[in-house]
Amino acid sequence: MAEGNARIAPTAHYTAQAWVRAGFPNSGIFDTPTGRTMFNATQTLRRLGGPLLPPIIRHESEHLFVRHFVHEERLRQLAPDYVLEVGAGLSPRGLTFASNNPELTYVEADLPGMVAAKRERLMRAGVALPPNYHLGTADLLGADLLGSLPVAPQKKQRVVVITEGVADYLNMDEKRTAFTNIASVLRAAGGGTYQAECYTRDRFVRYRSISKFFTSALGLLVGASFEDRLFDSAPQALDFLRGCGFDTAEVLDSEALNPGPWRPPMDICPWQLLEARVKPAKASAKKTKKRSKK
């Protein structure tokens, strides 16, 4: 039974409203009163604080918009046959990509409450769902992520797994389970790519007091301390991913990937886009063989 952390749900409403404000296709379907209230409250606080607020807070909305943009731009570059988005929340991405790419299988997986809420919004909007779009219940931390999917990836498909606004809410043990599960799904599919953004402690270090406030606020939402959920740096996150079964892991150039109209300063952006890969079995075997010869 998928359980996970149901308290992540409020942030799904907030980000859904961010996608509405940014004008992403199909985002209006997920325009909720909760999301509007949360987003308007933060916008009011930013207006009141004005130039007194540190840049990382002043540009928070823009960085959030860019985050969604770069995930999508990288997805377009990879041109997959199969996408699994775990913890999809109220994102319109799956519906949009499936509608625009009939040959693409797009699977969105989340916890039961969020899936029910999303289905209700889709039904209320009278949306005709494309046959290549699949929404189902799955737990990223469960014992059988692959077996719980409504549609599993097939070998020889170009497979991409995405998590957006998910991994940073997990503690280190949960991260290890989640990343290992994702690597296992990709290995079973014959290889593939995982992309996720990563908020790291070193990106907040220059804003000590506001950093404490930010992590405390997020901690209240998830019902646990947030401080120990962040990696110290991107290199630490990359090493962690490799230790969970990925063959390679790297930081992507988010500024170069950003096709959108928002151009906030990325040197103060609190997140970086990471990409980890599981190579096809033959490629991994050749690599092992070369090492053994040495």
Phi, psi and omega in degrees: 000128179285124179240294176061207182249097183294342183284355174288339186309318180304323180291334177295322177293320180296311181292326177300320178291326176299319180293328175296311182296328181280347177080028178291141180305139178070002183293332181299337178298330186250028177278101185252153176302320179299314180297317180297316181299313181295315183292317179297323179297315180292324178295320178297315178299321180293321179295319180293321180286327178050222184292349179288338180283147176294153183305327183297333177272320180300325184259014186303314181296316181297319178296327178292317177301313182298322179304314180293319179300312186288327173302314183289321180296318178294323178298318178296321179296320182288335178047059182285164172267337185217129176236132171245117175252112182264132184073042186292340178057226180254030178290139177274359190301314184300314180297317182294311182294320179295321180293323183276343184228084185301335181276350182272132171267117181245118181247124174253131181232139179202182179285158188307315182298318181290321178297317179297317180296320181291317179299320180297317179297318180296319181292317181297326180280351180066034182283131173276107185285132177293149184294343180266008177255129184228128179240124183208168181272132175202154181243118180302334182261004183285170184285338184219074180299313182300314183292340183271352185287142178296328175219124182270151176290151179253151176298148183079355172278148172277110189252133174232134173249134179237139161231129175233127181067036183232301192300325184287347176275351182269144173284176188296322177294319178293321176302314181300315179296313182298311182293323178295319178298318180294316178299323179294320177299315181293322180293319179296332180274000180090015180114162180165189189236142174240130176235139180203148172274157183221119174271127183238152185299325183291343178281345181255352193301328181285348181243062190305308185291316181290330177298318179297318179296315182299311183291328177293319179297316178293325178299322177296323180292320183268354176075026180198165178299133181265338186304317184275009180264348182268143170287153177292323185203167177297317177304322177296319179296320180295317177298320180298315179299316179298325179288348180261008175113002177274142181282324179221157176206139182209163173266131178267158179277095184294326180295319179291331182280343188284109180263358190278175181283347182269129181231063177290157178297119185277346178290342177252007179295132184285349182237161172227149180270123180254149176225127179236145184232144166252119183282155174305151185307319181297317180295319179294321180295319179297320180297317179296321181296318179297319179297318182294327179293325178293000000 
